[in-house]
Amino acid sequence: MDIRSIDTSFLTWTGDTLALGLYEDQVEMTDQLGQLNDLLSGLVEELVTESDFTGKIGTTAVTRVGVNTPVKKLILVGLGKEEDAKPHTIRTAASSIARAAKGQKSQTLAISLPVVDSAASTAGVITEAVILTLHQDTRFKSEPDSNGIKLQTVELLGLGDQEKAIEVASKICSGVILARELVNGPANTVTPLTMAETAKEIASTYGLEIEILGQQECEALNMGAFLGVAKASELPPQFIHLTYKPQGTPVRKVAIVGKSLTFDSGGLNLKVGGGIETMKMDMGGGAATLGAAKVIGQLKPNVEVHFICAATENMISGRAMHPGDILIASNGKTIEINNTDAEGRLTLADALVFAEKLGVEAIVDLATLTGACIVALGDDIAGLWSNHETLTHQIQNAAELAGEKFWAMPMEDKYFDGLKSSIADMKNTGPRAGGSITAALFLKQFIKDTPWAHLDIAGPVWTEKEGGTNNVGATGFPVRTLVNWITGQEIVF
C-alpha cells in the first residue's frame, strides 16, 4: 500500500473513494462542502439527511456516488466538537475511514482531515491509523483471504509534502506489527529461542549490539528467581539484552525491561479456572520491548537504550519449583514461593537488577502481570506505578501522544506487609485485595536508586473485538508510548 501526501483539494480530486472529516458544527451545505454537494448533484446533503449524520466523533456515513462521476464512493466521518480536537481525534477518524474503505473494497482512497497540531503530525497520525487498522495477521491460515484488503493507494489531501512524517509513522508501525505478530504467534512457534532469534535479526538489520545469556551465564550471575521459573521447561531460558547506541554522546541512557513468558501454564498452581489457552500472550511486554527496539533501530535517536527480555516458559515437570520453595534473586533477596502462577515478577526481578547495574538514568518495565489490574482498570487502560514523579509525567505525556491509556496507581508501601514472609525476605504474592499494587511493590524491592516505572499492561495487549486501530487479537500496546518516551517526543512527526 502506497501512502503519500498531496496538495490537491477534495473538490478536484478524482478516484475511487473520497473520505472527509467533519466537526459537529460543520455539517452544513456551505463553503467547500456545499461546492462538493453541487458537484455531486446534491448527494452529500442526501447522505447527511438519510443517515442522520451529525459529525459525532467516530460515526461514519458511506454511499456509492456513481460510475461517470469524479469519485465512485464517499465516506463522511465525524470528528466531534472542534474545540475538543487532538491528535487522537484524527487517529480515531482515520481508523474509521480505513475500515469503511475496506468494507467498500476501495482500491484508491483520498483522506481529507483537518490539521491538528501540525500538518506533519496530522499526516503521521493518519498514516499510523491506516496501516495499523488494515494490518491483518494471516500467517497461520492455510489459504489467503480472497476477500481481503484491496486498497493500493492512499492520498492525504491538503497537507503539503509530508514524506518524512509518513516514513517515520511507517517505521513506528513496523514495530507495533512485530509486537502484534509475536503475541499472536502460538507458543509452539514463539519460544524463548525464537524470541532470541528475532532479537538477533533486529540487531543485525539495524545495527544494535546483542548479548544472549543462556542457563550457565545466568547461573554465574546468580539469577535464582528467573532460573527458578525456567527450570521446569524443556526449552532453555534466553536472557536477551539488546543495546542501541547512537553516534556521539547520548543525551540519555535508559532501559526497557519486558516480561517474556512465552507460555504460562501456572506451574504447579496450574491455571484451572479457564483462560490457559490465551497464555501465549504472557510475553506481551517482551514483544513490545522488541517492537520498540526495531523502531529505535530505524529512527536512531540520540539516546542509548537497553532492551531486556528474560525469556522462558512457566511449565510443569519433575523439575518445577514447588509452592513453599525459597529462591534467591541476583541481588541476594530471598523469596518464598506461595504461588507458582505469580512467575512473571520473578523473571522481572533479576532483569531489573541486571538493568540497574548498567548505570542507566531510568528503567521502565512492562508486563502482563496481574488480573487484578484488569479488574481495577478494565481492558483498555494499563496501570502505571513509579518511584519518580517526573518519570510518571513523561510516560503519561508519551502515552497521550500515542493515544494509549495509562492510569497512575498508588505505590502504597504499607501494602508490602501482605508480602512479608516468616522464613524469607518476602513472598511472591500478597492478599487478593490490591493485588496489582503488591505486585508493583514486589518489583520495587529489586530497584535501589534508579528512577523506575512499572507498567501493568495485562488488559490492553489483547482485544476480542475490533476498535480504533486494533483488530481482534494482539494490539502491539504500548510500543508507541515507549518510542515517544525514549525519544523524548522529539519526533512528533
C-alpha positions in Angstrom: 0.0 0.0 0.0 1.4 3.4 -1.1 0.6 6.3 1.2 1.5 9.8 0.0 0.5 13.4 0.7 -0.6 15.8 -2.0 -1.8 19.4 -2.1 -4.9 18.5 -4.2 -8.3 19.8 -2.8 -11.1 17.3 -2.2 -13.0 19.4 -4.7 -10.7 18.5 -7.6 -9.5 15.0 -6.6 -10.7 12.2 -8.8 -10.5 8.5 -8.0 -12.3 5.6 -6.3 -13.1 6.7 -2.7 -13.1 10.2 -1.1 -13.2 10.5 2.7 -14.0 13.7 4.5 -13.8 14.5 8.2 -16.4 16.9 9.6 -16.8 18.6 13.0 -20.2 18.6 14.6 -20.8 22.3 13.7 -19.7 21.9 10.1 -22.3 19.5 8.7 -23.9 22.3 6.6 -24.0 22.6 2.9 -22.0 25.7 2.8 -18.5 26.7 1.6 -16.4 23.8 0.2 -18.8 21.1 1.4 -21.6 22.9 -0.4 -19.5 23.1 -3.5 -18.9 19.3 -3.3 -22.6 18.8 -2.9 -23.2 20.7 -6.1 -20.6 18.8 -7.9 -22.2 15.5 -6.9 -25.7 16.7 -7.7 -26.9 17.0 -4.1 -25.7 13.6 -3.0 -23.8 14.9 0.1 -26.8 16.6 1.5 -28.9 13.5 0.8 -26.3 11.3 2.6 -26.3 13.5 5.7 -30.0 13.6 5.9 -30.8 10.0 5.3 -28.1 8.7 7.7 -28.8 11.4 10.3 -25.1 12.2 10.2 -24.2 14.9 12.8 -20.5 14.7 12.9 -20.4 12.9 16.3 -16.9 11.5 16.9 -16.3 8.1 15.3 -19.6 8.0 13.3 -19.5 7.3 9.6 -21.8 7.7 6.6 -21.0 5.9 3.3 -22.5 5.9 -0.1 -21.7 5.0 -3.7 -21.8 8.0 -5.9 -22.0 6.5 -9.4 -19.9 5.4 -12.4 -19.5 8.5 -14.5 -18.6 10.8 -11.6 -15.2 12.2 -10.3 -15.4 9.8 -7.3 -17.2 6.4 -7.0 -17.7 6.3 -3.2 -18.0 8.9 -0.5 -17.2 8.5 3.2 -18.1 11.1 5.9 -16.6 10.6 9.3 -17.4 12.6 12.4 -14.8 14.5 14.4 -16.8 15.6 17.4 -16.5 19.1 18.7 -13.8 21.2 17.1 -12.7 22.6 20.5 -12.0 19.1 21.8 -9.9 18.1 18.8 -6.5 16.5 19.5 -4.2 14.1 17.5 -6.1 11.1 18.8 -9.3 12.6 17.2 -7.6 12.3 13.9 -6.3 8.8 14.6 -9.8 7.7 15.5 -11.3 9.2 12.4 -8.6 7.8 10.1 -9.2 4.3 11.6 -13.0 4.6 10.9 -12.2 5.7 7.3 -9.9 2.8 6.8 -12.5 0.3 8.0 -15.2 1.9 5.8 -12.9 1.8 2.7 -12.1 -1.8 3.4 -15.8 -2.6 3.6 -16.3 -0.8 0.3 -13.4 -2.7 -1.3 -11.8 0.6 -2.3 -8.6 0.5 -4.4 -7.7 4.2 -4.1 -8.6 6.4 -1.2 -8.2 10.1 -0.6 -8.4 11.3 3.0 -9.2 15.0 3.8 -9.0 15.7 7.6 -8.3 19.0 9.3 -4.8 19.8 10.7 -4.4 19.2 14.4 -1.1 20.5 16.0 0.7 20.5 12.6 0.4 19.2 9.1 3.3 16.8 9.8 1.7 15.5 12.9 -1.6 15.0 11.2 0.0 13.2 8.2 1.9 10.9 10.6 -1.2 10.1 12.7 -3.3 9.3 9.7 -0.6 7.1 8.2 -0.3 5.2 11.5 -4.0 4.7 11.8 -4.4 3.4 8.3 -1.5 0.9 8.4 -2.5 -0.5 11.9 -6.2 -0.6 11.2 -5.7 -2.5 8.0 -3.0 -4.9 9.3 -4.1 -8.5 9.1 -2.1 -11.4 10.6 -3.0 -14.3 8.3 0.3 -16.2 8.8 -1.5 -19.3 10.2 -4.2 -19.5 7.5 -3.8 -22.3 5.0 -5.2 -20.2 2.2 -5.2 -16.4 1.7 -8.4 -14.5 2.1 -9.8 -13.8 -1.4 -12.0 -11.0 0.1 -9.1 -9.2 1.8 -8.0 -5.6 1.5 -8.0 -4.2 -2.0 -6.6 -0.8 -1.1 -3.5 0.1 -3.0 -3.1 3.8 -2.8 -3.9 6.3 0.0 -3.5 10.0 -0.7 -3.6 12.6 2.1 -5.1 15.8 0.8 -4.1 19.3 1.6 -1.2 18.6 3.9 1.7 19.5 1.6 4.9 17.4 1.3 4.9 15.1 4.3 7.1 12.3 3.0 9.3 12.3 6.2 6.3 12.2 8.5 4.8 9.3 6.6 8.1 7.5 6.6 8.5 7.9 10.4 5.0 6.7 11.0 5.5 3.6 8.8 8.7 2.8 10.8 6.8 3.0 14.1 4.0 0.8 12.7 6.6 -1.8 11.8 7.5 -2.2 15.5 3.8 -2.3 16.5 3.2 -5.0 13.9 6.2 -7.0 15.1 4.8 -6.9 18.7 1.4 -7.9 17.4 2.7 -10.9 15.5 4.9 -12.1 18.4 1.9 -12.0 20.7 -0.4 -13.6 18.1 2.1 -16.4 17.5 1.3 -19.6 19.3 3.7 -21.0 22.0 4.9 -23.7 19.7 6.3 -21.1 17.3 7.2 -18.2 19.6 9.6 -19.7 22.2 12.5 -18.3 24.2 14.7 -19.5 21.3 12.7 -17.8 18.6 12.5 -14.6 20.6 16.3 -14.6 20.8 16.5 -15.2 17.1 14.1 -12.2 16.5 16.3 -10.1 18.7 19.4 -11.2 16.7 17.7 -10.2 13.5 16.8 -6.8 14.8 20.4 -6.3 15.9 21.8 -7.4 12.5 19.4 -5.4 10.4 19.5 -2.1 12.4 23.0 -2.1 13.9 22.2 -2.8 17.6 24.5 -4.7 19.9 23.2 -8.0 21.3 24.1 -10.3 24.2 22.2 -13.6 24.8 22.8 -15.2 28.2 21.9 -18.9 28.5 21.5 -21.1 31.5 25.1 -21.1 32.6 25.6 -17.4 32.2 22.5 -16.7 34.2 23.7 -19.1 36.9 27.0 -17.2 37.0 25.0 -14.0 37.7 23.0 -15.7 40.5 19.7 -15.2 38.7 17.9 -17.6 41.0 14.5 -16.0 40.6 14.5 -16.2 36.8 16.0 -19.7 36.7 13.6 -20.9 39.3 10.7 -20.2 36.8 12.7 -21.6 33.8 13.8 -24.9 35.2 10.6 -26.8 34.5 10.7 -26.1 30.8 12.3 -28.4 28.2 13.3 -25.2 26.4 16.4 -23.4 27.6 16.0 -19.9 29.0 17.2 -17.0 27.0 18.2 -13.7 28.7 18.1 -11.2 25.8 20.0 -7.9 26.0 19.8 -5.6 23.0 21.6 -2.3 23.1 21.1 0.7 20.8 23.9 3.3 20.9 23.8 6.5 18.9 26.8 8.0 17.2 28.4 10.6 19.5 27.5 11.2 23.2 23.9 10.2 24.0 21.7 12.7 25.8 20.2 9.9 27.9 20.7 6.3 28.8 17.6 4.2 29.6 16.4 0.6 29.9 13.3 -1.1 28.8 12.5 -4.5 30.5 9.7 -6.6 29.1 8.2 -9.7 30.8 8.8 -12.5 28.3 6.9 -15.7 29.4 6.3 -17.4 26.0 3.7 -19.6 27.7 2.4 -19.6 31.3 0.7 -22.8 32.5 0.7 -21.5 36.0 3.2 -24.1 37.1 2.1 -26.5 39.9 -0.5 -23.9 40.7 -2.0 -24.8 37.3 -4.4 -22.4 35.7 -7.6 -24.5 36.1 -10.0 -21.5 36.2 -10.0 -21.1 32.4 -8.0 -18.9 30.0 -4.9 -21.1 29.9 -5.2 -21.2 26.1 -4.6 -17.5 25.9 -1.3 -17.6 27.9 0.8 -17.3 24.7 0.2 -13.6 25.2 2.1 -13.6 28.5 5.2 -12.3 26.7 3.3 -9.1 25.6 5.8 -7.0 27.5 8.8 -8.6 25.8 7.1 -8.4 22.4 6.6 -4.6 22.9 10.2 -4.3 24.0 11.4 -5.9 20.8 9.0 -3.9 18.8 10.3 -0.7 20.3 13.9 -1.9 19.6 13.0 -2.3 15.9 11.6 1.2 15.8 14.5 2.8 17.7 17.0 1.0 15.4 15.4 2.7 12.4 14.8 6.2 13.9 18.2 6.4 15.5 17.6 9.0 18.2 20.4 10.4 20.3 19.6 8.2 23.3 21.3 5.0 24.5 18.7 2.3 25.1 19.0 -1.2 26.6 16.2 -3.6 25.8 16.0 -6.6 28.1 13.8 -9.7 27.9 14.2 -12.6 30.3 12.5 -15.2 28.1 11.3 -18.6 29.3 8.2 -20.7 29.8 6.4 -21.5 33.1 5.7 -25.2 32.8 5.1 -28.3 34.8 7.7 -31.2 35.2 9.6 -33.0 37.8 12.0 -30.1 38.0 9.3 -27.4 38.6 9.5 -25.1 41.5 7.1 -26.0 44.3 4.9 -23.8 46.4 6.9 -23.3 49.5 10.3 -23.2 47.8 12.7 -20.3 48.5 14.5 -18.6 45.6 17.4 -16.3 45.8 17.5 -13.4 43.4 20.6 -11.9 41.9 20.6 -9.0 44.5 20.6 -11.5 47.3 16.9 -11.1 48.2 15.1 -14.3 49.3 11.6 -15.1 48.0 9.2 -17.7 49.4 7.1 -19.0 46.6 3.5 -19.2 47.7 2.1 -19.3 44.2 3.9 -20.6 41.2 1.5 -18.7 38.9 3.0 -15.4 40.0 6.1 -16.1 38.0 6.4 -13.0 35.8 7.6 -10.9 38.7 10.3 -13.4 39.5 11.7 -13.2 36.0 11.5 -9.4 36.1 13.3 -9.3 39.5 16.6 -10.5 38.1 16.1 -8.5 34.9 15.6 -5.3 36.9 18.8 -5.9 38.9 20.7 -6.5 35.6 19.3 -3.3 34.1 20.2 -1.2 37.1 23.8 -2.4 37.0 24.1 -0.9 33.5 24.1 2.6 35.1 21.0 3.8 33.3 19.2 7.0 34.2 15.7 5.4 34.1 14.2 2.0 33.9 10.7 1.1 32.5 9.4 -2.4 32.9 6.2 -3.6 31.2 4.4 -6.8 31.9 1.1 -8.7 31.5 1.5 -9.0 35.3 -1.9 -9.2 37.1 -5.5 -10.0 36.5 -6.1 -7.6 39.4 -5.1 -4.7 37.2 -7.8 -5.6 34.7 -10.3 -5.8 37.5 -9.3 -2.3 38.5 -8.9 -0.6 35.1 -10.6 -2.8 32.6 -9.3 -4.0 29.3 -8.4 -0.6 27.7 -6.3 1.1 30.4 -2.9 0.0 31.7 -1.6 0.6 35.2 1.4 2.8 36.0 3.5 2.7 39.1 6.7 4.7 39.7 9.1 5.8 42.3 9.7 9.1 40.4 7.2 11.8 39.7 8.9 13.2 36.7 9.2 9.8 35.1 5.5 9.3 35.7 4.6 12.5 33.9 7.0 11.6 31.0 5.2 8.3 30.5 1.8 9.9 30.7 2.7 12.5 28.1 4.2 9.9 25.8 1.0 7.8 26.1 -1.3 10.8 25.4 0.6 11.4 22.2 0.3 7.8 21.3 -3.4 7.5 22.1 -2.6 4.7 24.6 -4.2 4.9 28.0 -2.4 4.6 31.4 -3.6 5.5 34.9 -1.1 6.3 37.6 -1.7 3.9 40.5 -0.6 4.3 44.2 2.6 2.9 45.4 1.2 2.2 48.9 4.2 1.0 50.9 2.1 -0.2 53.8 0.6 -2.9 51.5 4.0 -4.6 51.4 3.0 -6.1 54.8 1.0 -8.5 52.8 4.2 -9.8 51.2 6.1 -10.4 54.4 7.3 -14.0 55.0 8.3 -15.5 58.3 11.2 -17.5 56.7 12.3 -15.3 53.7 12.6 -11.6 52.8 9.2 -11.7 51.1 6.6 -13.9 49.5 5.9 -13.7 45.8 2.2 -12.8 46.2 0.2 -11.0 48.8 -3.5 -11.0 49.6 -6.1 -10.7 46.8 -7.0 -7.1 47.7 -4.7 -4.7 45.9 -3.0 -7.4 44.0 -1.6 -5.2 41.3 -0.2 -2.8 43.9 1.5 -5.5 45.9 3.0 -6.9 42.6 4.5 -3.4 41.9 5.8 -3.3 45.5 7.4 -6.7 44.9 9.3 -5.4 41.9 10.3 -2.3 43.8 12.5 -4.5 46.0 14.8 -5.0 43.0 15.5 -1.3 42.3 17.9 0.6 44.5 18.1 4.2 43.5 17.2 4.5 39.7 14.0 6.3 38.6 11.8 3.4 37.7 8.3 2.9 36.3 6.3 -0.3 36.2 3.6 -0.7 33.5 1.0 -3.5 34.1 -0.4 -4.0 30.5 -2.4 -7.1 31.1 -5.6 -5.6 29.7 -4.7 -3.6 26.6 -2.2 -6.1 24.9 -5.1 -8.2 23.6 -8.7 -7.5 22.4 -11.6 -9.7 21.5 -13.3 -7.0 19.3 -12.0 -4.6 16.8 -12.0 -0.9 17.5 -9.8 2.1 16.7 -6.5 0.9 15.2 -6.9 -2.5 16.8 -8.2 -5.7 15.3 -9.1 -8.9 17.1 -6.0 -10.3 18.8 -2.8 -8.7 19.8 -2.7 -4.9 19.8 1.0 -4.0 19.9 0.4 -2.0 23.1 2.4 0.1 24.2 5.2 0.2 21.5 4.2 3.8 20.5 4.3 5.0 24.1 7.8 3.5 24.6 9.1 5.1 21.4 7.7 8.5 22.4 9.2 8.2 25.8 12.6 7.1 24.6 12.9 9.8 22.0 11.6 12.5 24.4 8.8 13.0 21.9 11.4 14.7 19.6 9.8 13.0 16.6 6.2 14.1 16.8 6.2 13.6 13.0 
